[in-house]
């Protein structure tokens, strides 16, 4: 076996790198400032590249499948498959979510109901948190609203607990401009449905249907 001992190796003209026509095999550590392919192009590793760590100051392009255990940021133009799920401590924003949602928690599904018991006051329906509003009214009560989303549909179920006179704020617009006269007797039941026409700084407008008396 021959041994070559030298501090540096150059080409014949001593003005560039030597050419290894049949390749170069290194059994130890190979250290370089840069690995380049032919004509200065990107280096090619047809048999793969294995290492313990790697740092990329720019972008990494992968034509096949990229498998990784832990990353900080993922930016993909295709589909990302997360075999063990996705854990997010912030907000996930998407143009659409696909699936039955059976495993989701902390979200509102179906009709949400609120129940309030006003007595002699102006009470506010929370349109942003409920679709169905149950009002157990006592005395003189005026129903107003807060929040809401345009085009959302709501219903108000009113039950008189004792004698009650129930009215509505100017946000409610009834057919032909008339305000319904609800029954005042104790135990009376009324139902009113409405849609949110608009919300905003200029005020909320609700398009209500005629009241239905179930007394």
C-alpha angles and dihedrals in degrees: 000000000000124000127207116201116187140141092221139002123209137167122276092272091051089230104099148011121304120251118238100200096185096037134261126266119202120187094182132041120318113204123187140157090228142006113211135175128222116321090006094299124141116297116259123218104185093173095050135259124255127191144141100236137011136185124203119188092188137031126314117216119199121186094189134031120321114208119190139159104213134008136164101217132019122193112178133169090197137046119306116211114203107191095190097036134257123280115200127179093183135042125310113209122190139158088235142357119219124204140060094280091224092137097049120110134189095037133111114248124183127349116346118211132202126189124203133179109205120180119192095333144097106265128195126221111220100228095177094059105034142034098192118054123193115196120192099193130197125179122342108349130176118198117216132161142228130198122358142153125251114260093013116139124226140174132207120209110195124194121180112227098196120334109337137176110202124193137169136236122246089263088080116082115193129194114285090004094282125136114222120245106226123203114265102200120114112266095023116148125209134175128202127177126196143170126221107247097181143341131196147097091309090060141269123284122199124190106214131190127225115289120255118216116208096177 
